[in-house]
Amino acid sequence: MKSTLSPDRTELKERWAEYKLDNPKSRIRDDAKALGTSEAELLATGLGANVQLLDGDFRELIKEMGSLGHVMALTRNDHVVHERKGVYEKISFNNHVGLVLGEDIDLRLFLGDWKFGFAVSENERYSLQFFNSFGEAAHKIYLTEKSNKEAYDALVTKYLAADQDVNLFVSEKKEKVAEPDEATDLDEAAFQQEWLALKDTHDFFTLLRKHNLSRKQALRNAPEGYAHRIKPESMKPLFDAISETGLPIMVFVSNPNCIQIHTGPIKKIFVMGPWLNVMDPEFNLHLREDAIDEAWVVRKPTEDGIVTGIELIDKDGVMFNQFFGKRKPGIPELAEWPALIEQHSIRL
């Protein structure tokens, strides 16, 4: 990773300090939007103080994450934050695609656009934070009270960039253009036949690309009985039912650079403002309910039987959150999962 120069960061640092006086509880991601900049550029204003720039091959750095012991992995997008504590285990890479397959921390990493890395100290809270070329957070790793701080210090020293007095230059991101809801020139019969012939849930992405469909377009043209909409406000009753029954589920949160998965029960559920929260000791989720433009129940055939998922889609047609019953390859999904969805969601 090579850092490139941009306009001096001193002025941005001063503007941010002024903004924080009026908005002391605002988070850095929201500060960046308000100031017309990126999170990475704001963070870089701390270089030389509480922030250190990292360099080198981030694949090699990630391979050493297990040395930190118990940490908190954080992946988010515009609408949902996924925080999972545990140990980085079973780490592997195929070119720039990585897997972390521990019992607790379960990740799919796409490092092709992991451009900036930082070691950050915030009131003795230590983290490694990675950003893409647009300055958006790809993935963050926070130490916990159980972490190996000496190993953290050693990694920071090993991957420290030689030049710490730089200004970051980030790419300008194009405005999102929402896909039309209805597909044109679709061979609906062929698409539905291929949906019904799926053998693996991962093949669904290939199916969409083959027929040039957005997520919404695909779900609107699903075979009869394989996709239906539910009211977005169904999520709270669903979370409550999952908590009460103790049913283990899988929670997927993704951005273009990382997918993070929690597998297990969820217990402590509460709403604060627009946020629907899970606040368990090892897993936290923060979901903006007002960002849900459409919520779908989707059924996909596999070699292990039907897999039922809940997919949340925003106004731009981006799927930002998925939920499944706990399952592994070779094992059918839990029968209680689709039954719970049917009982506690409201069909549209």
N, C-alpha and C positions, 0 to 999 in steps of 0.2 A: 504494500500500500504506500503510495506516495501522496503526501499532502501538497496541495497547490495553493498559491497565494490568492487572496481576495482583499477587498477594501479593509482598511484598518479596523480592528475589533474594539478599539477603545470607545468609540462613539456608541457602539451597540451595548457595551457593558454599562455605560452611563444611562442610556435609555432604559435598559432593563432594571437598573437599580431604582430609577424614578418610578417605573411601572409597579415594582414590588412594594413601594411605599403605600400605594393606593390599593394594591391587591395582594396582601401578604399571604393569603392562603391559596392563591392560584398556583397550579402546577406548571412545570416548565414547558410541557407540550402546549398548554393553552396560552402561556406567555408568548411562545414563539408565534402562534397564529395571530395574537393581538398585535405583536410588533412587526409582523410582515416578514418574518425570518424563519429559520429552521431550528429545531431543537439542538442539533449538533453545533450550529454556529453559536447559539447561546451558551452551551456547555463549554465551548472553546474559549469563551471570555474568561474562564477560570484557569487557563493555562498559566503556569508559573506560580499558582497558589494551590488550590485544592484539586486541580485536574492535571493529569499527565497524558500526553499523546502516546499511543502505542503504534508499533510498526511491525512489519514482517508478515508471514503467512498465517492468517487467522485460523486456518485448518490445524496447524501445528499447536497453536495456543489452545484451541478447543480440546484437542486430544489430551491436554494436560489438566483439564478441569477437574478430573477425579481427585487430583492431589489436594484440592481445597476441602474435600469432605462435604459435610452437610451445608448446602447453600440454598438460596431461593432463585429460581429461574423465572423470568418475567418476559412475556411476549404479549403485545397488544396491537390493536389497530385503532381506527377512529372511534369505535363504538364499544369495545370490550377489552378488559384487562384480565390476563390469566397469570396467576402467581402460584408456583408449585415448588414446595421445598423437598429436598432430597439430595442424592448424590449422582453426579454424572458418571454413568457406567455404560459399558458396551458401546463405545464411541468408534465410528468408522466413517470413511469418506470414499466416494467414487467420484473423482475429479472434484467439482465444487459442491456436490450434493452429499450432505452428511446425515448420519443417524445417531441418535442417542437413545438407547433402548433399555434404560434402567427401569426398575419396578416403580419408581416414583417420578423421575424426570424422563419424559418421553418426547423426543423432538425430531422434526424433519428440518434440516438446515439447507438453505440455498444460498451459498456464499459467493455466487457470481457477482453480486452487487453489495457485498459488505465492504464499504470503502473506508470508514473511519472507526477507530477504536480508542477508548479512553479508560483510564483508571481514575475513579472518582472517590473523593472522601467528603462526605457531608455530615458534619457533626459526629465524626467517628463511625459513620455508616459507610462501609467500603463496598465498591462495586466495580465491575467491568461492563462497559456499555458500548454497543456496536450500532453503527448507523450506515444507511445506504447512501448512494451518491446524491440523493435529494435531501440529505440531512435528517431523514426520518429514522426513528428507532427501529432496528431490526430485532435485537434481542439484548437483554440485560441479565447480569448475574450478580446477586447481592450476597455478601457474607452474612451468616447468622451467628448467634452466640456459640454454636457448635463448630464453626468453620476453623480451618487451619490458617491463621493469619500469616504465619511465617511462610507457608507455601504461596499465599497470595503475593506477599512482598517479593518473593523470589521470581514469580512469573512476571510481575510488573517490571522488575529490573531486567529480566531476560528480553522482554519485548518492548522496552522503552525506546521511543523514537529518538534519534540523535539530536534532532532540532526540535526544541519545545517552544520556540518563539515564532510560531507560524500563524497565519490567518487562513482558515479553511475556505475553499471555494466549493460550493455545492451546485448541482445542476438544477435548472429551472424545470419544474414539473408542469406538464400540460393539464389544463382543466379536464376533469372527468366529463365524459359525454355519455349520458345514459342510453343504453340500448333500447330500441322500441320493444314494447311488450310482446307484440305479435311477430312471428317469423314469416319471412317471405320466401317463396320458392322451396319450401320444405316438402320432401317426400315423406308425408306423415306416416304412411303405412310401413315404409322401410325403417324409419326411425323407431317406431313402436315395436316392430318385430325385433330389431337389434337390442332394444332396451330389455325385452322379455328374454333375450338369449344371453344376457350378461352372466359372466361366471365369477366376477370379482368387482367389488365396489370401485376399485381404482380405475377400472376400464371405463367408468362413466365419463371421465374427463376426455378420454379419446373419442368417445361417442359424440360428445358435444362439439369437439373440434371437427370431426368428420362431417357433421351436418351444419357446421358454422352457426351454432346456436349459443345464445347467452343462457345463463342459468334460468332466468324467468321464462324465456321462450321454451326451453326444454320442458320445464315443469308444466307449462300450460298445454303442452302437446303430449303429455305422458299417456301411456296406455291406461285404459279405464281401470280405476281402483289403485293406481300406483302413485298418485300424488294428489293431495288435496290441501287447500289452505285452511289455516286456523286463525282465530283472532290473536293478534300480538299480545293482548292482555292475558292470554292463556299461560304465559310463561310462569308467572308467580304461583298459580295453583299447581302447575306441573312440578315446580321446584319443591313446593310444600309436600306434595304427594311422594316425591322421591325421598325427601327427608324423613317422612313419617314411616315409609315402608322399609327404608334402609337399602333400597335397590341400588346396586352398583351401576354406574353409568360411565360413559366416555364423553368428555367435553373437549372439543377441538376449537382452538382460536388460531387464526392465521393472519399473516401479512405477506407481502411478496417475498420476504426473505426468511421466514420461519413459520413452522406449524408447531404448536405446543399442545400436548394432550394430557388430560387428567383422567385416570381410571380409578373408580372407587365410588363410595357413597358421598353424598353431600348432606350436611346436617344443619348448620346455623344459617338460616335464610332471613334476610330483612331488606326492606326498601328504604332508601334515603334519597329524597328528591327524585330525579329521573333514573337513579341507579338501583337495579336489582342486584343484591349482593349475596355471595356465599362467603362466610367468614369462619372457616374451619382452621384448626391448628396448622395443617400442612398444605391446605389449598384455599386460595381466595379467588373469587371471580367477581368482577364488577361490570355489569351489563347495562347499557343505556337502553331502557325500554322504548324511549321516544325515538330511537334510531331505527326501530324495526318497521320497515315499510310493508313487508310481507313475511309471514311465517308459514312454512310448508311442512307437512308430514310426507316423507318420500320413501317409497319402497323399492328396493333394488334386488333382483335375483343374484344369488351367488351359488357356488358349489356346496355351500353349507346351508342353503335355504334362503328365505327372504331376510334382508337386513333393513330395518326401519330406522330412519333418521329424522330429526327435526332440523330444518335449515332456516336461518334467519337472513333476510336480504334487505339491504338499505335502499334508499330512493334512487341511487345510481345503478341499481341492479347487482351490487357486489354482495356475495354471500360472505358474512363476517363471523358466523358462529354456527357450529353444528353440535348435535347431541345424539348419542346412540346408547343402547343398552350395552353393558360390558360384554365383550366377546373377543375371541381370538380365532385365527385361522384354524379351520377344522372343527370348530365348535359352533353349533347353531346359536342364534341370539336368544336371550332369555325371554320366555313366553310372557312373563309379567310386564315386559317393557311396552310392547304395542298395546297391551290391555290397559296399562296405566295411561298411555297417551289418549286412547279412545275415551276413557272414563273422565279424564280431568282437563281435556282441551275443548274448545268451542269451535266447531266447524263453521266455515263461511260458505 
